[in-house]
């Protein structure tokens, strides 16, 4: 989350009860958390089924098959897109801007119900509205990072549109991942303002992301050459983040700042692995699982784990008390990825075991967040009890 988003989130929370129409506000509060959780759980179940993991309670249900078939769309558009759109809506402070995450979450829901056309076009509508939100944010604060966030939103529109018209994953996945990568890159660019920025930082980032978009566009025409360019851009971005991101300094601090830095730096490692595997897959090597999940789990989920303690208080008004226990799910995620993408590249059983442990790591992280929220309430209650 950007610094401006955090400030806007605080103001929007204070004034939400006075500016939002009651029906829309009530629908947002009730539906958005449910849609996000539904998309995440369905995406996890679908991913497990794709590698042959037997999931309890799904034998006689129809939705798990849809979850497996539309796994990427549900995770990248239905879950991640909804989460990012919520953050942007909070930053804009306009009730109508929450229609974008509501539509993207509903799109994932219709995919699970077995109505792919409705789900896909709801995703397109969500991405278009989200782009409008970002246009207004650029008008409010014209800066390099807000422009990159807008470009990321356009990438989401393209990915969702290609999905809606029936293009396969070689065309859609590069754009969906570009949406996430551009969003993360933009937010990390803003954070470089807190340190003395090298003059080359901005131009090299823009050039790298331009190559990424070029690779995404070329992938729809030539999977081989587009994939090689796309993979190279991911590697270059990992190098840029390792060189210029503030995390290489904050990792030498303590507490929450160090934890966030460890999440970021470990994510950059997986970003480089994803780039290598993506390019190798384009040349014909059987590393597709490594390319997709080093990027989707290793990089993106590391970013989620690192930023959750900042985003949740600002966006969802959930106070969290940091503890070293947050390192447990982070370590579990990385170790399970090593099993899945290392031994799993040669043995399907190890890949399935690694995928199961990936899901467990995400579950442990959710439980750790819940414990941190409970810990905050206990801590605050003790302070209140001591107050005169």
C-alpha positions as CSV (number, residue, x, y, z in Angstrom):
1,X,0.0,0.0,0.0
2,X,1.3,3.5,-0.9
3,X,1.9,6.2,1.7
4,X,-0.9,8.3,0.1
5,X,-3.2,5.3,0.2
6,X,-2.6,4.9,4.0
7,X,-3.4,8.6,4.6
8,X,-6.5,8.4,2.4
9,X,-7.6,5.2,4.2
10,X,-7.5,6.9,7.6
11,X,-9.6,9.9,6.4
12,X,-12.0,7.6,4.6
13,X,-12.6,5.5,7.7
14,X,-13.4,8.6,9.7
15,X,-15.9,9.9,7.2
16,X,-17.3,6.7,5.8
17,X,-20.5,6.9,7.9
18,X,-21.3,10.3,6.5
19,X,-20.5,9.9,2.8
20,X,-21.5,6.4,1.8
21,X,-25.2,5.7,0.9
22,X,-26.5,3.2,3.5
23,X,-27.4,0.4,1.0
24,X,-24.1,0.5,-0.8
25,X,-22.1,0.8,2.4
26,X,-24.0,-2.2,3.9
27,X,-23.5,-4.3,0.8
28,X,-19.9,-3.4,0.7
29,X,-19.3,-4.4,4.3
30,X,-21.2,-7.6,4.0
31,X,-20.1,-8.8,0.5
32,X,-16.5,-7.8,0.0
33,X,-14.9,-9.8,2.8
34,X,-17.1,-12.8,1.9
35,X,-16.1,-12.5,-1.8
36,X,-12.4,-12.2,-1.1
37,X,-12.4,-15.2,1.3
38,X,-14.5,-17.2,-1.2
39,X,-12.1,-16.5,-4.1
40,X,-9.1,-17.3,-2.0
41,X,-10.4,-20.6,-0.7
42,X,-11.8,-21.6,-4.1
43,X,-8.5,-20.7,-5.7
44,X,-6.6,-22.8,-3.2
45,X,-8.9,-25.8,-3.6
46,X,-8.7,-25.5,-7.4
47,X,-5.0,-25.4,-7.3
48,X,-4.8,-28.5,-5.1
49,X,-7.1,-30.4,-7.4
50,X,-5.0,-29.5,-10.4
51,X,-2.0,-31.3,-8.9
52,X,-4.0,-34.3,-7.8
53,X,-4.4,-33.5,-4.1
54,X,-7.7,-34.9,-2.7
55,X,-9.6,-32.2,-0.9
56,X,-12.3,-33.4,1.6
57,X,-15.9,-32.4,1.2
58,X,-15.6,-31.8,-2.6
59,X,-16.5,-35.3,-3.9
60,X,-20.2,-34.5,-4.7
61,X,-20.0,-30.8,-5.4
62,X,-19.8,-29.2,-8.8
63,X,-17.9,-26.0,-7.9
64,X,-14.5,-27.7,-7.2
65,X,-14.3,-28.6,-10.9
66,X,-14.9,-25.0,-11.9
67,X,-12.4,-23.9,-9.3
68,X,-9.8,-26.1,-10.8
69,X,-10.6,-25.1,-14.4
70,X,-10.6,-21.4,-13.7
71,X,-7.9,-21.5,-11.0
72,X,-5.8,-18.6,-12.5
73,X,-8.8,-16.4,-13.2
74,X,-10.1,-16.9,-9.7
75,X,-6.8,-16.3,-7.9
76,X,-5.4,-13.4,-10.0
77,X,-8.6,-11.6,-10.9
78,X,-11.1,-12.7,-8.4
79,X,-8.9,-12.7,-5.3
80,X,-5.9,-10.4,-6.0
81,X,-7.8,-8.0,-8.3
82,X,-10.5,-7.6,-5.7
83,X,-8.0,-7.0,-2.9
84,X,-6.1,-4.3,-4.9
85,X,-9.3,-2.7,-6.0
86,X,-10.5,-2.4,-2.4
87,X,-7.3,-0.6,-1.5
88,X,-7.6,1.8,-4.4
89,X,-11.3,2.4,-3.5
90,X,-10.3,3.3,0.0
91,X,-7.7,5.7,-1.3
92,X,-10.2,7.5,-3.6
93,X,-12.9,7.7,-0.9
94,X,-15.8,7.6,-3.3
95,X,-18.5,5.0,-2.5
96,X,-19.0,4.2,-6.2
97,X,-15.4,3.1,-6.5
98,X,-16.2,0.0,-4.5
99,X,-18.2,-1.3,-7.4
100,X,-15.0,-2.5,-9.0
101,X,-14.0,-4.9,-6.3
102,X,-17.7,-6.0,-5.9
103,X,-17.9,-6.8,-9.6
104,X,-14.5,-8.7,-9.7
105,X,-15.5,-10.7,-6.6
106,X,-18.9,-11.5,-8.1
107,X,-17.1,-12.5,-11.4
108,X,-15.2,-15.2,-9.5
109,X,-18.4,-16.3,-7.8
110,X,-20.1,-16.8,-11.2
111,X,-17.2,-18.7,-12.5
112,X,-17.6,-21.1,-9.6
113,X,-21.4,-21.4,-10.3
114,X,-20.6,-22.5,-13.8
115,X,-21.4,-19.3,-15.7
116,X,-18.1,-18.5,-17.3
117,X,-19.3,-15.9,-19.7
118,X,-21.1,-13.8,-17.0
119,X,-18.1,-14.2,-14.7
120,X,-15.6,-13.2,-17.4
121,X,-17.5,-10.1,-18.5
122,X,-18.1,-9.0,-14.9
123,X,-14.3,-9.1,-14.6
124,X,-14.0,-6.9,-17.6
125,X,-16.4,-4.4,-16.1
126,X,-14.6,-4.5,-12.8
127,X,-11.2,-3.8,-14.5
128,X,-12.7,-0.9,-16.6
129,X,-14.2,0.7,-13.4
130,X,-10.9,0.1,-11.6
131,X,-9.1,1.9,-14.5
132,X,-11.4,4.9,-14.0
133,X,-10.6,4.9,-10.3
134,X,-6.9,5.1,-11.1
135,X,-7.4,7.9,-13.7
136,X,-9.0,9.9,-10.9
137,X,-6.2,9.1,-8.6
138,X,-3.6,10.2,-11.2
139,X,-5.6,13.5,-11.6
140,X,-5.4,13.9,-7.8
141,X,-1.8,13.1,-7.4
142,X,0.2,13.1,-10.7
143,X,3.4,11.1,-9.9
144,X,5.4,8.3,-11.5
145,X,4.0,5.6,-9.1
146,X,0.3,6.6,-9.7
147,X,0.9,6.5,-13.5
148,X,2.4,3.0,-13.1
149,X,-0.6,2.0,-11.1
150,X,-2.8,3.2,-13.9
151,X,-0.8,1.2,-16.4
152,X,-1.2,-1.9,-14.2
153,X,-5.0,-1.3,-14.2
154,X,-5.0,-1.2,-18.0
155,X,-3.1,-4.5,-18.0
156,X,-5.9,-6.0,-15.9
157,X,-8.4,-4.8,-18.5
158,X,-6.5,-6.4,-21.3
159,X,-6.1,-9.7,-19.4
160,X,-9.7,-9.9,-18.5
161,X,-10.8,-9.0,-22.0
162,X,-8.7,-11.7,-23.6
163,X,-10.2,-14.2,-21.1
164,X,-13.7,-13.1,-21.9
165,X,-13.2,-13.5,-25.6
166,X,-11.8,-17.0,-25.1
167,X,-8.1,-16.6,-25.5
168,X,-6.0,-19.3,-23.7
169,X,-3.6,-18.9,-20.8
170,X,-0.6,-18.1,-22.9
171,X,-2.3,-14.8,-23.8
172,X,-4.1,-14.0,-20.6
173,X,-1.6,-15.0,-17.8
174,X,1.2,-12.5,-18.9
175,X,-1.3,-9.6,-18.6
176,X,-2.8,-10.8,-15.3
177,X,0.6,-11.1,-13.8
178,X,1.7,-7.8,-15.3
179,X,-1.2,-6.2,-13.4
180,X,0.2,-7.5,-10.1
181,X,3.8,-6.9,-10.9
182,X,3.2,-3.3,-12.1
183,X,1.2,-2.6,-8.9
184,X,3.9,-3.9,-6.7
185,X,6.6,-2.1,-8.7
186,X,4.8,1.2,-8.5
187,X,4.4,0.9,-4.7
188,X,8.0,0.0,-4.2
189,X,9.0,3.0,-6.5
190,X,7.1,5.3,-4.2
191,X,8.9,3.9,-1.2
192,X,12.3,4.7,-2.7
193,X,11.4,8.4,-2.0
194,X,12.3,7.6,1.6
195,X,15.9,7.0,0.7
196,X,18.4,8.8,-1.5
197,X,17.4,7.6,-4.9
198,X,19.9,6.8,-7.6
199,X,19.3,8.8,-10.8
200,X,19.2,5.6,-12.7
201,X,16.4,4.1,-10.6
202,X,13.4,5.6,-12.3
203,X,14.5,5.3,-15.9
204,X,15.7,1.7,-15.5
205,X,12.4,0.7,-13.8
206,X,10.3,2.2,-16.6
207,X,12.4,0.5,-19.2
208,X,12.1,-2.9,-17.4
209,X,8.3,-2.6,-17.1
210,X,8.0,-1.5,-20.8
211,X,9.9,-4.7,-21.7
212,X,7.5,-6.7,-19.5
213,X,4.5,-5.2,-21.3
214,X,6.1,-5.9,-24.6
215,X,6.6,-9.5,-23.7
216,X,3.0,-9.8,-22.6
217,X,1.8,-8.4,-25.9
218,X,4.1,-10.6,-27.9
219,X,3.0,-13.7,-26.0
220,X,-0.4,-13.6,-27.7
221,X,1.4,-13.8,-31.1
222,X,4.5,-15.9,-30.3
223,X,4.6,-17.9,-27.1
224,X,8.3,-18.6,-27.5
225,X,9.6,-15.1,-28.2
226,X,7.0,-13.3,-26.0
227,X,7.8,-15.7,-23.1
228,X,11.6,-15.2,-23.4
229,X,11.1,-11.4,-23.3
230,X,8.6,-11.6,-20.4
231,X,11.0,-13.9,-18.4
232,X,13.9,-11.6,-19.0
233,X,11.9,-8.6,-17.8
234,X,11.0,-10.4,-14.6
235,X,14.7,-11.1,-14.0
236,X,15.6,-7.5,-14.6
237,X,12.9,-6.3,-12.2
238,X,14.2,-8.7,-9.5
239,X,17.6,-7.1,-10.0
240,X,16.2,-3.6,-9.9
241,X,14.3,-4.3,-6.7
242,X,17.3,-5.9,-5.0
243,X,19.5,-2.9,-5.9
244,X,17.1,0.1,-5.3
245,X,14.4,-1.0,-2.8
246,X,14.5,0.3,0.7
247,X,14.2,-3.2,2.0
248,X,17.9,-3.8,1.7
249,X,18.4,-1.2,4.4
250,X,15.4,-2.0,6.6
251,X,16.4,-5.6,6.8
252,X,19.1,-4.5,9.2
253,X,16.6,-3.1,11.6
254,X,14.3,-4.9,14.1
255,X,10.7,-6.0,14.6
256,X,8.1,-5.4,12.0
257,X,10.4,-3.4,9.7
258,X,12.8,-6.3,9.5
259,X,10.0,-8.8,9.0
260,X,8.6,-6.8,6.1
261,X,12.1,-6.5,4.5
262,X,12.7,-10.3,4.8
263,X,9.3,-10.8,3.0
264,X,10.3,-8.4,0.3
265,X,13.8,-9.7,-0.3
266,X,12.8,-13.3,-0.3
267,X,10.0,-12.4,-2.8
268,X,12.6,-10.8,-5.1
269,X,14.5,-14.1,-5.1
270,X,11.4,-16.0,-6.3
271,X,10.8,-13.3,-8.9
272,X,14.2,-14.0,-10.4
273,X,13.4,-17.7,-10.3
274,X,10.1,-17.1,-12.0
275,X,11.8,-15.1,-14.8
276,X,14.3,-17.9,-15.5
277,X,11.5,-20.6,-15.4
278,X,9.2,-18.4,-17.6
279,X,11.9,-18.0,-20.3
280,X,12.8,-21.7,-20.0
281,X,9.2,-22.7,-20.4
282,X,9.0,-20.6,-23.6
283,X,11.8,-22.6,-25.1
284,X,10.1,-25.9,-24.4
285,X,11.4,-27.0,-21.0
286,X,8.8,-28.4,-18.6
287,X,9.0,-25.7,-16.0
288,X,5.6,-24.1,-16.3
289,X,4.6,-24.9,-12.7
290,X,7.8,-23.3,-11.5
291,X,7.2,-20.2,-13.6
292,X,3.7,-19.6,-12.5
293,X,4.0,-20.5,-8.8
294,X,7.4,-18.9,-8.2
295,X,5.7,-15.7,-9.4
296,X,2.3,-16.2,-7.9
297,X,3.2,-17.7,-4.6
298,X,6.9,-17.0,-4.1
299,X,6.8,-13.3,-5.2
300,X,3.2,-12.1,-4.9
301,X,2.2,-14.0,-1.7
302,X,5.5,-12.9,-0.1
303,X,4.4,-9.3,-0.8
304,X,1.0,-10.0,0.7
305,X,2.5,-11.5,3.9
306,X,4.9,-8.5,4.2
307,X,2.2,-5.8,3.7
308,X,-0.7,-7.4,5.5
309,X,0.2,-5.8,8.8
310,X,0.0,-2.3,7.2
311,X,-2.9,-2.9,4.8
312,X,-5.4,-4.5,7.1
313,X,-5.3,-1.8,9.8
314,X,-5.7,0.9,7.1
315,X,-8.3,-0.7,4.8
316,X,-10.2,-3.2,7.0
317,X,-9.7,-1.4,10.3
318,X,-8.2,-4.6,11.8
319,X,-5.6,-3.8,14.4
320,X,-2.7,-6.3,14.5
321,X,0.0,-6.8,17.1
322,X,3.2,-7.9,15.4
323,X,5.2,-10.9,16.8
324,X,8.0,-13.1,15.5
325,X,5.4,-15.8,14.9
326,X,4.8,-14.2,11.5
327,X,8.1,-15.8,10.4
328,X,6.5,-19.3,10.7
329,X,4.1,-19.1,7.8
330,X,6.7,-17.2,5.7
331,X,9.3,-19.9,6.3
332,X,6.7,-22.6,5.6
333,X,5.8,-20.9,2.3
334,X,9.3,-20.8,1.1
335,X,10.3,-24.3,2.2
336,X,7.1,-25.7,0.6
337,X,7.9,-23.9,-2.6
338,X,11.4,-25.4,-2.6
339,X,9.9,-28.8,-2.3
340,X,7.3,-28.2,-5.0
341,X,9.5,-26.5,-7.5
342,X,12.7,-28.4,-6.7
343,X,11.9,-32.1,-6.2
344,X,8.5,-31.5,-7.7
345,X,9.9,-30.7,-11.1
346,X,10.9,-34.4,-11.4
347,X,8.4,-36.2,-9.1
348,X,4.7,-35.5,-9.3
349,X,4.2,-36.8,-5.8
350,X,6.6,-34.2,-4.4
351,X,4.9,-31.5,-6.4
352,X,1.5,-32.5,-4.9
353,X,3.0,-32.6,-1.4
354,X,4.6,-29.2,-1.9
355,X,1.3,-27.8,-3.1
356,X,-0.5,-29.1,-0.1
357,X,2.1,-27.5,2.1
358,X,1.7,-24.2,0.2
359,X,-1.9,-24.2,1.1
360,X,-1.1,-25.0,4.7
361,X,1.3,-22.1,4.8
362,X,-1.4,-19.7,3.7
363,X,-3.8,-21.2,6.3
364,X,-1.2,-20.7,9.0
365,X,-0.7,-17.2,7.9
366,X,-4.4,-16.5,8.2
367,X,-4.4,-18.0,11.7
368,X,-1.4,-15.9,12.7
369,X,-3.2,-12.8,11.5
370,X,-6.3,-13.8,13.6
371,X,-4.0,-14.4,16.6
372,X,-2.4,-11.0,16.0
373,X,-5.8,-9.3,16.0
374,X,-6.7,-11.0,19.2
375,X,-3.4,-10.1,20.7
376,X,-4.0,-6.4,19.9
377,X,-7.4,-6.5,21.7
378,X,-5.8,-8.1,24.8
379,X,-3.0,-5.6,24.7
380,X,-5.4,-2.6,24.3
381,X,-7.7,-4.0,27.0
382,X,-4.8,-4.1,29.5
383,X,-3.9,-0.5,28.6
384,X,-7.5,0.6,29.0
385,X,-7.7,-1.2,32.4
386,X,-4.6,0.7,33.7
387,X,-5.9,4.1,32.6
388,X,-7.3,6.3,35.3
